[in-house]
Structures are given as structure tokens and as C-alpha cells.
Amino acid sequence: MGHHMQITSAAYHEAAHAVIAAVLGLPLMRTGIHIDTLGHGVLFLSHRDPGDPSNTAEDKIHRERTIVELKAGRIAQCKVWSNCDPVRFLPDEGAEFLLLKEMYGEDKEALRRADAVLTVRSEELVGQHWRAIEGVANALLRKPIQATGTFTRAECDAMGEYEMWMDGFELAETLGQFGLLPIVRDES
């Protein structure tokens, strides 16, 4: 049961990233969505990575959208498997914290308040788009298991030897079944 749930919950985790990214207008990458047979996953998309000190109003909006998208993975994964290992969330949570810190610096109270607001926003979006998340996760879980590609392994060193995946265009087609029209870009 545990191994199957790791894979299934990883599919929901990555599906939530994809659905909420599409809802928020964050472009997906052509290389798409991947989960491996160990329960790891990666969605290739264009979101805000920590490390850019720019802090315009547009930068703040992009950071907030990214944080909401990142939180969606954990929210969906815990919804389908409440016993999933919290260590799996560390990369997303680390990025969330760094993005919040870029916006609020050392103001811990402002950072805490913003985190709470963005968590609620992500929970709302996951709830509103749960059918789409289920649809993407199930489509991904129906994919054949194959050797993990070298590109995927280079971008996500935690990935195991075998994976299921959908490219960005197939992912966009699946999202379209739920009224979502994501942007798909080549990797930059």
C-alpha cells in the first residue's frame, strides 16, 4: 500500500502544481510533468526562482503566484495521502520561504501573515480545481513506465530509473478538458 500511495500522491502533487500554475498564468515547459516509480516528481514550468533581488510590484505578484503554486503540491498530496513523508516537501517549502524573505526581509510577522494568506489562497484554488487535479494525476498514472530520460535526471537528480510522464502539450490538452488553457513554452 505504501509504495503505491507514494506514486499516486506524487502524481497528485505534480498535478496540483500544473493545474494551479495554469490557473495563475504561469507557463508550463515543453518537457512537461514527470513522476518516477519511487514517488518523486517534477513539473517543468516557468515560475519565480529565489535569488533575484528585484522587488517591484510585478516581482511581488510573480513571487506570490509561485508560492501559491508551490503550496498546492503539498496540499493535494496530503489530501490523498495524509501519511506522506514531510521530507518530500522540503524543496518546495524552502523555495517558498526564500521567496517570502525576498519580499519581507527580516520582518517575521509580515512574512508569517503573507504565508498564511497565500496558504489559504492555495487551499481555495486546490478545492476549486480538484477535478482538474484528479484528471491530470489519473492521466499521468495511466502513462506507461519507461526509463527516465537524461534530461529529467539532469534537472531532478532525485528521480529514479523509471518514470511516467506527459510532455507539455499533452499536459495542456488534458488541462483543456477542464477549461484551463495553459501557456506552453520551450525550455529557456
C-alpha contacts under 8 A as a table, 3 or more apart, distances in Angstrom:
res1	aa1	res2	aa2	distance
1	M	4	H	5.36
1	M	5	M	6.11
2	G	5	M	5.08
2	G	6	Q	6.16
3	H	6	Q	5.08
3	H	7	I	6.56
3	H	38	L	7.38
3	H	39	G	7.65
4	H	7	I	5.35
4	H	8	T	6.16
5	M	8	T	4.90
5	M	9	S	5.67
5	M	81	W	6.84
6	Q	9	S	5.30
6	Q	10	A	6.02
6	Q	38	L	7.00
6	Q	39	G	4.68
6	Q	84	C	7.16
7	I	10	A	5.11
7	I	11	A	6.31
7	I	35	I	7.30
7	I	36	D	7.20
7	I	37	T	6.19
7	I	38	L	6.49
7	I	39	G	4.18
7	I	40	H	7.45
8	T	11	A	5.13
8	T	12	Y	6.49
8	T	39	G	7.53
8	T	137	A	7.68
8	T	141	L	7.22
9	S	12	Y	5.02
9	S	13	H	6.06
9	S	39	G	7.48
9	S	76	A	7.88
9	S	77	Q	4.94
9	S	78	C	7.65
9	S	80	V	6.15
9	S	81	W	6.24
9	S	84	C	7.85
10	A	13	H	4.87
10	A	14	E	6.20
10	A	35	I	6.60
10	A	39	G	5.34
10	A	40	H	6.15
10	A	41	G	6.11
10	A	77	Q	6.64
11	A	14	E	5.36
11	A	15	A	5.90
11	A	35	I	6.36
11	A	41	G	7.37
11	A	137	A	4.89
11	A	138	N	7.69
11	A	140	L	6.72
11	A	141	L	6.83
12	Y	15	A	4.91
12	Y	16	A	5.97
12	Y	73	G	7.22
12	Y	76	A	5.90
12	Y	77	Q	5.58
12	Y	80	V	7.62
12	Y	133	I	6.56
12	Y	134	E	6.88
12	Y	136	V	7.84
12	Y	137	A	5.07
13	H	16	A	5.34
13	H	17	H	6.54
13	H	72	A	7.37
13	H	73	G	4.03
13	H	74	R	6.12
13	H	75	I	7.75
13	H	76	A	5.65
13	H	77	Q	4.84
14	E	17	H	5.05
14	E	18	A	6.30
14	E	33	I	6.95
14	E	34	H	7.76
14	E	35	I	7.81
14	E	41	G	6.44
14	E	42	V	6.43
14	E	43	L	6.00
14	E	73	G	6.03
14	E	137	A	7.67
15	A	18	A	5.02
15	A	19	V	6.08
15	A	33	I	7.88
15	A	73	G	7.50
15	A	133	I	5.32
15	A	134	E	7.58
15	A	136	V	5.48
15	A	137	A	5.31
16	A	19	V	5.13
16	A	20	I	5.92
16	A	69	E	7.70
16	A	72	A	5.54
16	A	73	G	5.15
16	A	76	A	6.20
16	A	126	V	7.01
16	A	133	I	5.37
17	H	20	I	5.48
17	H	21	A	5.87
17	H	43	L	7.12
17	H	69	E	5.44
17	H	70	L	6.35
17	H	72	A	5.92
17	H	73	G	5.34
18	A	21	A	5.12
18	A	22	A	6.19
18	A	28	L	7.46
18	A	33	I	7.86
18	A	43	L	6.88
19	V	22	A	5.16
19	V	23	V	6.22
19	V	129	H	7.42
19	V	132	A	6.74
19	V	133	I	6.15
19	V	136	V	7.99
19	V	175	L	7.08
19	V	180	L	7.92
20	I	23	V	4.87
20	I	24	L	6.07
20	I	68	V	7.81
20	I	69	E	5.47
20	I	72	A	6.97
20	I	125	L	6.97
20	I	126	V	7.26
20	I	129	H	7.95
21	A	24	L	5.16
21	A	25	G	6.04
21	A	26	L	4.83
21	A	27	P	7.05
21	A	28	L	7.56
21	A	65	R	7.97
21	A	66	T	7.84
21	A	69	E	5.70
22	A	25	G	5.10
22	A	26	L	5.84
22	A	27	P	6.93
22	A	28	L	7.60
22	A	180	L	6.55
22	A	181	L	6.86
22	A	182	P	4.78
22	A	183	I	7.40
23	V	26	L	7.75
23	V	180	L	6.82
23	V	182	P	7.68
24	L	65	R	6.46
24	L	69	E	7.99
25	G	182	P	6.79
25	G	183	I	7.30
26	L	45	L	7.15
26	L	46	S	6.12
26	L	47	H	6.15
26	L	65	R	7.89
26	L	66	T	7.97
26	L	182	P	7.73
26	L	183	I	7.40
27	P	45	L	5.76
27	P	46	S	5.29
27	P	47	H	7.51
27	P	182	P	6.47
27	P	183	I	4.75
27	P	184	V	5.62
27	P	185	R	6.62
28	L	32	G	6.88
28	L	44	F	6.22
28	L	45	L	4.09
28	L	46	S	6.10
28	L	168	G	6.38
28	L	182	P	6.97
28	L	183	I	6.04
28	L	184	V	4.76
28	L	185	R	6.25
29	M	32	G	5.70
29	M	44	F	5.21
29	M	45	L	4.83
29	M	46	S	6.85
29	M	168	G	5.73
29	M	184	V	5.37
29	M	185	R	4.88
29	M	186	D	5.69
29	M	187	E	5.89
30	R	44	F	7.65
30	R	167	D	5.85
30	R	168	G	4.21
30	R	169	F	6.56
30	R	184	V	5.98
30	R	185	R	5.67
30	R	186	D	5.24
30	R	187	E	6.70
31	T	44	F	6.23
31	T	166	M	7.80
31	T	167	D	5.05
31	T	168	G	5.59
31	T	186	D	7.90
31	T	187	E	7.64
32	G	43	L	5.98
32	G	44	F	5.45
32	G	45	L	7.71
32	G	165	W	7.26
32	G	166	M	5.65
32	G	167	D	4.12
32	G	168	G	3.96
32	G	169	F	7.59
32	G	171	L	6.68
33	I	41	G	7.65
33	I	42	V	5.98
33	I	43	L	4.40
33	I	44	F	6.32
33	I	165	W	5.55
33	I	166	M	5.50
33	I	167	D	6.46
33	I	168	G	7.11
33	I	171	L	7.44
34	H	41	G	5.39
34	H	42	V	5.31
34	H	43	L	6.31
34	H	140	L	7.98
34	H	152	T	7.96
34	H	163	E	6.63
34	H	164	M	5.85
34	H	165	W	4.30
34	H	166	M	6.73
35	I	39	G	6.50
35	I	40	H	5.57
35	I	41	G	4.03
35	I	42	V	6.51
35	I	159	M	7.83
35	I	163	E	5.51
35	I	164	M	5.53
35	I	165	W	6.41
36	D	39	G	5.62
36	D	40	H	5.46
36	D	41	G	6.20
36	D	148	T	7.76
36	D	159	M	6.18
36	D	160	G	5.78
36	D	161	E	7.43
36	D	162	Y	5.58
36	D	163	E	3.91
36	D	164	M	6.14
37	T	40	H	7.46
37	T	160	G	6.77
37	T	161	E	7.92
37	T	162	Y	5.91
37	T	163	E	5.89
37	T	164	M	7.90
38	L	159	M	7.82
38	L	160	G	6.32
40	H	158	A	6.95
40	H	159	M	5.94
40	H	160	G	7.57
41	G	159	M	6.96
42	V	156	C	7.06
47	H	62	H	7.50
47	H	66	T	5.66
48	R	62	H	6.31
48	R	63	R	5.74
48	R	66	T	5.87
49	D	52	D	7.57
49	D	95	A	7.27
49	D	99	L	7.63
50	P	95	A	6.38
50	P	98	L	5.92
50	P	99	L	5.47
50	P	102	E	7.72
53	P	102	E	6.66
54	S	59	D	6.58
55	N	58	E	7.77
55	N	59	D	5.36
55	N	60	K	6.24
55	N	102	E	7.67
55	N	103	M	6.74
56	T	59	D	5.01
56	T	60	K	6.34
57	A	60	K	5.14
57	A	61	I	6.35
58	E	61	I	5.12
58	E	62	H	6.22
59	D	62	H	5.14
59	D	63	R	6.13
60	K	63	R	5.07
60	K	64	E	6.09
60	K	103	M	6.72
61	I	64	E	5.12
61	I	65	R	6.17
62	H	65	R	5.18
62	H	66	T	6.19
63	R	66	T	5.09
63	R	67	I	6.17
63	R	99	L	6.16
63	R	100	L	7.74
64	E	67	I	5.06
64	E	68	V	6.19
64	E	118	L	7.14
65	R	68	V	5.16
65	R	69	E	6.18
66	T	69	E	5.05
66	T	70	L	6.06
66	T	96	E	7.99
67	I	70	L	5.01
67	I	71	K	6.11
67	I	95	A	7.97
67	I	96	E	5.37
67	I	99	L	7.47
67	I	118	L	7.07
68	V	71	K	5.24
68	V	72	A	6.30
68	V	118	L	5.73
68	V	119	T	6.71
68	V	121	R	6.80
68	V	122	S	4.97
69	E	72	A	5.22
69	E	73	G	7.22
69	E	122	S	6.96
70	L	73	G	5.88
70	L	74	R	7.62
70	L	92	D	5.81
70	L	93	E	7.70
70	L	96	E	7.12
71	K	74	R	5.60
71	K	75	I	6.34
71	K	92	D	7.34
71	K	93	E	7.65
71	K	96	E	7.94
71	K	119	T	6.64
71	K	122	S	6.27
72	A	75	I	5.05
72	A	76	A	6.09
72	A	122	S	5.57
72	A	123	E	6.92
72	A	126	V	6.32
73	G	76	A	5.43
73	G	77	Q	6.08
74	R	77	Q	5.07
74	R	78	C	6.02
74	R	89	F	6.53
75	I	78	C	5.40
75	I	79	K	6.20
75	I	122	S	7.95
75	I	123	E	6.74
75	I	126	V	7.47
76	A	79	K	4.98
76	A	80	V	6.60
76	A	126	V	6.93
77	Q	80	V	5.50
77	Q	81	W	6.07
77	Q	82	S	7.66
77	Q	84	C	7.60
78	C	81	W	4.91
78	C	82	S	4.58
78	C	83	N	7.36
78	C	84	C	6.71
79	K	82	S	6.24
81	W	84	C	5.76
84	C	88	R	7.98
85	D	88	R	5.89
86	P	89	F	5.50
86	P	90	L	7.24
87	V	90	L	5.46
88	R	91	P	7.36
89	F	92	D	5.54
89	F	93	E	6.00
90	L	93	E	5.03
90	L	94	G	5.77
91	P	94	G	5.17
91	P	95	A	6.33
92	D	95	A	5.23
92	D	96	E	6.19
93	E	96	E	4.95
93	E	97	F	6.16
94	G	97	F	5.21
94	G	98	L	6.28
95	A	98	L	5.15
95	A	99	L	6.13
96	E	99	L	5.23
96	E	100	L	6.18
97	F	100	L	5.11
97	F	101	K	6.06
98	L	101	K	4.98
98	L	102	E	6.19
99	L	102	E	5.10
99	L	103	M	6.58
100	L	103	M	5.18
100	L	104	Y	6.08
100	L	105	G	7.74
100	L	111	L	6.08
100	L	114	A	7.71
100	L	115	D	7.45
101	K	104	Y	5.09
101	K	105	G	4.72
101	K	106	E	7.00
101	K	111	L	6.94
102	E	105	G	5.72
104	Y	107	D	5.63
104	Y	108	K	7.63
104	Y	110	A	6.47
104	Y	111	L	5.76
105	G	108	K	7.82
105	G	111	L	7.98
107	D	110	A	5.50
107	D	111	L	6.21
108	K	111	L	4.97
108	K	112	R	6.00
109	E	112	R	5.04
109	E	113	R	6.14
110	A	113	R	5.13
110	A	114	A	6.08
111	L	114	A	5.21
111	L	115	D	6.07
112	R	115	D	5.09
112	R	116	A	6.23
113	R	116	A	5.15
113	R	117	V	6.28
114	A	117	V	5.12
114	A	118	L	6.09
115	D	118	L	5.20
115	D	119	T	6.03
116	A	119	T	5.10
116	A	120	V	6.32
117	V	120	V	5.25
117	V	121	R	6.27
118	L	121	R	4.94
118	L	122	S	6.11
119	T	122	S	5.11
119	T	123	E	6.15
120	V	123	E	5.04
120	V	124	E	6.14
121	R	124	E	5.13
121	R	125	L	6.26
122	S	125	L	5.13
122	S	126	V	6.08
123	E	126	V	5.16
123	E	127	G	6.16
124	E	127	G	5.15
124	E	128	Q	6.12
125	L	128	Q	4.99
125	L	129	H	6.00
126	V	129	H	5.25
126	V	130	W	5.57
126	V	133	I	7.76
127	G	130	W	5.24
129	H	132	A	5.40
129	H	133	I	6.38
130	W	133	I	4.96
130	W	134	E	6.11
131	R	134	E	5.10
131	R	135	G	6.07
131	R	178	F	7.81
132	A	135	G	4.90
132	A	136	V	6.17
132	A	175	L	6.75
132	A	178	F	5.75
133	I	136	V	5.30
133	I	137	A	6.07
134	E	137	A	5.12
134	E	138	N	5.96
135	G	138	N	5.27
135	G	139	A	6.08
135	G	174	T	7.47
136	V	139	A	5.09
136	V	140	L	6.11
136	V	171	L	7.41
136	V	174	T	6.42
136	V	175	L	7.03
137	A	140	L	5.13
137	A	141	L	6.15
138	N	141	L	4.98
138	N	142	R	6.22
139	A	142	R	5.24
139	A	143	K	6.75
139	A	174	T	7.76
140	L	143	K	5.40
140	L	164	M	6.58
140	L	165	W	6.20
140	L	166	M	6.64
141	L	164	M	6.99
143	K	164	M	5.54
143	K	165	W	6.59
143	K	166	M	7.68
144	P	164	M	5.98
145	I	162	Y	6.26
145	I	163	E	5.37
145	I	164	M	5.01
146	Q	162	Y	5.33
146	Q	163	E	5.51
146	Q	164	M	6.51
147	A	161	E	5.83
147	A	162	Y	4.46
147	A	163	E	6.19
148	T	152	T	6.69
148	T	153	R	6.85
148	T	159	M	7.71
148	T	160	G	7.10
148	T	161	E	5.29
148	T	162	Y	4.86
148	T	163	E	5.30
149	G	152	T	5.36
149	G	153	R	6.39
150	T	153	R	5.09
150	T	154	A	6.04
151	F	154	A	5.11
151	F	155	E	6.26
152	T	155	E	5.23
152	T	156	C	5.90
152	T	157	D	7.97
152	T	159	M	7.53
153	R	156	C	5.12
153	R	157	D	5.16
153	R	158	A	7.53
153	R	159	M	5.98
154	A	157	D	6.01
156	C	159	M	5.84
160	G	163	E	7.26
166	M	169	F	8.00
166	M	170	E	5.91
166	M	171	L	5.99
167	D	170	E	5.44
167	D	171	L	6.14
168	G	171	L	4.97
168	G	172	A	6.04
168	G	184	V	6.14
169	F	172	A	4.93
169	F	173	E	6.18
169	F	184	V	6.80
170	E	173	E	4.99
170	E	174	T	6.27
171	L	174	T	5.10
171	L	175	L	6.17
172	A	175	L	4.97
172	A	176	G	6.02
172	A	180	L	7.92
172	A	181	L	6.76
172	A	182	P	5.95
172	A	183	I	7.84
172	A	184	V	7.37
173	E	176	G	4.98
173	E	177	Q	6.74
174	T	177	Q	5.42
174	T	178	F	7.47
175	L	178	F	5.47
175	L	179	G	6.81
175	L	180	L	5.24
175	L	181	L	6.78
175	L	182	P	7.49
176	G	179	G	4.93
176	G	180	L	4.80
176	G	181	L	5.56
176	G	182	P	7.95
177	Q	180	L	7.30
